[in-house]
Amino acid sequence: MTTGIAPRSAAAPASGRRAVGLWLVVCCAMVFLMVVLGGATRLTESGLSMVEWRPVTGWLPPLSDAAWQASFDAYRRSPEFQKMNFWMSLADYKAIFWLEYIHRLWGRLIGVVFLLPFLWFALRRRIDGRLGWQLAGLFVLGGLQGGLGWYMVASGLVDRPDVSQYRLAAHLGVAVAIYGWMLWLALGCLAPRRRAAGPRPLGGAVWLLIGWVGLTLVAGAFVAGMDAGFIYNTYPLMGDRLVPESAFEMAPWWINFFENAALVQFVHRLLGTALPFIALGFWLAARRAAITDRAWRAAGWMALAAVLQMALGIATLLAHVPVPLGVAHQAGAQVVLGLALWTAYELRGDRRF
């Protein structure tokens, strides 16, 4: 009995792995855009416009006037309509429906673009055993991500017209994990590198930096989930203080880090402000380390992206989070993460000497 996935000893030829790598890059780009679309739905408050989840048939939008009216009637029973958008007409509803629909449809399209080539590559034995199981795990994780997305939306359909910031952070975190994992596998296919013998300079430090990027991303999700970006639209002070006066007004004290909008914004701006200095410090350390030129250049691009991302975040805050800047800020976070992963990947390879 054969599985279609080549055993580890029968590694796929270089041309086959390159094709797999290019396919994964396309999937990465689609996940990147998916996260950007998710940010746009949040900023335009479109995410609760579809109050039903139909995993199989949900790819079809309303196709008749009666279907549109039924969809609108279902939305009118939601807390968001009753407490916030009671003024909406059917035409207004369509404006927010389409963005959430495209977001969900794009997620389904990612599944198709991932699954069909994966099966083809597996049947053609272009994927070795380890990579095959990793890709299968990615597909399962993507399916679970769809369910997590609905779990997030459902939190805004019960009592309050807003999704849970905890579920939003989890949804974004899984999306970013999929993006990062997929990018790492793509790099392995497109630019295979032999692990350096002995200790690798900065190998541990770069993963700490990646963890900082991930923590900043998750903190940003809490800001978005609580609309915390619409308060204290000044920088570097929050009002007339460095730390907002109401930072620890809730009890117990630790709950403020997750449910106090003022402290949530402070934590995100603190992490985001520190990130470019950490990245620049890493780049300066890389200049003196025995690493490849490619790894040093990757670290430089990462540091530059981190500086630009901080500037974009400050501009977004000062402008009261306009949709274009907010979406660009979310995209910029993925760029920084991608460059940090590229740096980590390059540090795995042969050293300079």
N, C-alpha and C positions, 0 to 999 in steps of 0.2 A: 504493500500500500504506500503510495506517495502522497506528500502533503502539498507539493507545488512550491514550497520554500526550500531553497537550496541549503544543504547542511553547511555548518560553519567551515568545514574543511574544503568545501567546493565554493570558494569565493567567486562572486560575480565578476566578469571581466570589467576592465576600466571603463570601456564605453558604456556598458550597462549601468554601472554605478553613477556615471555622469548624467545619464538620462534620468535616473531616479533622483539625483540631486536637483536637477532643473525642475522636475515635477514638484519636489518639496518646496523649492523656492516660490513657485506659483502658489502653492497652498499657503505658504507663509504670508505672501502678499495678500491673499484673500482673508486670512485671519486678521492681519493688520487692519485691513479695511473694515472688517467686521467690528473690531474694537472701536474704530473711529465712528462707525454708524451707531454703535451703542452709546457713545458719548453724545452724539447728536440727538438721539431719541431722548436722552435724559435732559439735555439742556433745553430742548423744545417742549418738554413735558408730553411727549408722544407715547411713552412706553406703556401707558395704561389704557390706550385706546382700543386694544383688542382684548376683550375680557374672556375669551375662550382659547383653549389650547387644543388644536387638532393636529397631532404630529403627522398623520398620513394625508389627510385631505386639506390641511390648512394652507397648502401652497396656492390654492385658488382664492382670489379676492372675490368680493360680492360681484355678481355678473348681471344683476337686474336691479331695477328700482326697488322691488320688494325685498331683495336680499340686502340692499344697502339700508333700507328702513329697519329691517330686523336687526342688523348689526348695530345701528344707531340706538335702537330701543334697548338693546342689551347694555350698551354703554351708559345710557341714561339711568340705569338702575345701579350704577357703580358709585362709590363714594366720591370719586373725583368729579363726576358730572354734578352730583347733587350738592356738593359743598363748594365747588370752585367754578366749574364750567357750565353752569345751568343756563347761561346765556347763549350757548352754542346752537347753531342751526345744523342741518344735515351737511351743508356745504363746509361749514367750519370743522365739523367732525371729520370729513374726508381729508382735510388738510393735515390733521395729525395722524390719521389712520395710515396713510400711505408710507410715511417714514418708518413706522413700526412694522408694517407689512414687509417693506423692503429688507429691513433688518432680519426678520425671521426667515424670509425667503433666501437671503444670502447665506444664512446658516445652513439651510438645507442644501443649497448649491455647493457649499464647501464639502458637505458629506459626500455628494455625488462625485465631485472632482477628486476627492481623496480615495474613495472606495474603488471606483472602476479601474483607474490606473494601478492601484495597489494589487488588485486581483490579476490584472494583466501581467504586471511585472513578476508576481509570484508564480504564475503559470509558466512564464518564460524563463524562470529561474534566474532572474536578474537581481534577486534579493537573497542575501545569505540568511542563515537561521537567526542570528542575534538581531539583525536589523529588522527582519520580518516580524519577530515578536514585539519589538519596540513599536513598529508601525501599527500593529494590531492593537497594542495598548493605547496608542494615540487615538485610534478610531473609537475605541470604547470610551475613552475619556471625552471625546467630542460628543458622543451620544449622551453621556451623563451631563455634559455642559448644557445641552438643550433642555433637559429636565430641570436643571438648576435655574436656568433662565425663567422657566415658567413658575418655579417655586418662588423666585424673587418677585415676579409680577403679581402672583397671588397674594403676597403680603400687602399690596396696595388696593385690594378689592374687597376687603372685609370691613374695616372701621375707618381708617384714615386714608386720605387720598394721596398716599405716598408709599413708595416701597421701603422695606427695611434696609437701613444702611449696612447691617451685617450681611444680609443676603446679597446686596449689591457688591460689597467688597469681595465676597466669596465668588460671585459670578465673574467679576473682573479678574480676580486672582487666578482662577482656573483658565480663563481665556489667555492671559499672559503666560501661564505655564505651558499651555499648548503651543503658543507662538514660539516661546524660547526653546522648548524641547524639539520642535520641528526644525527650527533654524539650526540647532546643534547637529541634528542628523543630516541636514542638507550640507553643512560645512564638511562633515565627515565623508560625504559622497563626492563632493566637488574638489576638495583639497585634502586628501588623506595625508596624514602626517604620522611619522613614527614618534612614539613617546620618547622623550629625552631620558637617558640613563641618569640615575642619581637624583638629588634634589633639584627641583625646578624653581628658579628665581621668581619671586612674586606670585607663585602658583596659588598659595593660600590667600594672599592679600586680594587677588582679583575676585575670588569668590566671596570674600567679605564685602567687597564693593558691589558685586552683583546683588548680594543680600540687601544692601542699603538701597539700591535702586528699587528692588521689589517692595521693600517696606515703604518707601516713598510713594510708590504706585498705589499700594493698598490704603495708605493714609489719604491719598487723593480721592479714592473711592468713598471713604467716609465723608470727606468734604462734600462731594457731589451728592451723596445720599441724604445729607442733612441740609443741603443748600447753604453750607457754611461759607461759600465763596462770596455771598451777597452781603456779608457783614464785615466790618472793619476793612474797608477798601482803601487802606493806606499802607505804606511801606517805608521804612522798616518797622515803625511803631504801629501798634494796634490801638487806634485812638491816640491817646497821649502817653501810652505805656508800652513797654517792650512785651510784657506778659499781661494779657487782659485781666482786668480786676475780677471778672466773674469766672476765672479759669477753674476754680475748685469749689464752686458753690453747691454742687450736688454731693449727696452722700449715698453710699460710701465713696471715698475719694477717687478710687480707681475707675468708677463708672464715668467720670468726666472725660476720660480719654476716648470714650466711644459714643457718648450721648450729649456732651456739652459742646455746642457748635463753636463757641469761642476757643476752647482748648483744642478741639479737633483741627480748626484752621491753624492755630499756633503750631501744633505738632507738625502738620504738613509743611508749613512755610519754613520751620526750623530744619526739617529733613532736606527739603528742596534747596535751601540756602547753603547747607553744608555740603551737598553733593558735588558741586563743581570744584570746591576746594579740595575735597577728597580725591576727585578724579585728576585734578592738576597735580596734586602731591604724588599720586600714583605714577603719572606720566614722567615727572621729574625723577622719581626713583627708577623708573624704567630706563631712563637715559644712562644711568650709571650701572645698570644690571647687565649681566651676560646673557642677553636674549637676542633673538633674531631681529633683523630690521623690520620685518613684517609685523612682529608683535609690537615693536616700538611705535610704528606708524598707526597701528590699530588703537593703541593707548592714546595717541595724540588726537585721533578723530573722536574717540570717546570723550576725552576731556573737553574738546571744542563743543561737542553736542551738549554736554552737561551745562556748560556756560550759557549757551544759547537757550537751553530749556529753562534755566533759572530766569533769564531775561524775559522769556515768553510768559512764564508764570507770573512774574511781577506785573507785566503789561496786562495780562488777563484780569488780575485782581484789581488793579487801578481803574480799569475800564468797566468794572462791575460785570464781568464774565459775559461778554457778548459771545454769541454762538460760534462765529468763525475762530476767534481766539481760543475759546474753550476747547473746540475740536482740535485745533492745531496743537494745543498744549498736551492733550491726550495722545496725539500722534507722536509728538516729540518724545514723550516718555518711552514709547516703544522703540524709537530710534536709539535712544541712549542705551536701553537694555540690549538691543541687537548688537550695538558696537561693543558693549562690555562683554557679551558672549563671544564675539569674534576675537576680542583680546584674549580671553581665557583660552579659546581654542588654539590660537597661535602660540601661547605659552606652553602648550603641551608638546610642541615639536622640538626639533633639534636645536640645541643651544648654539651660540655663536662660535664657540671654540671646540 
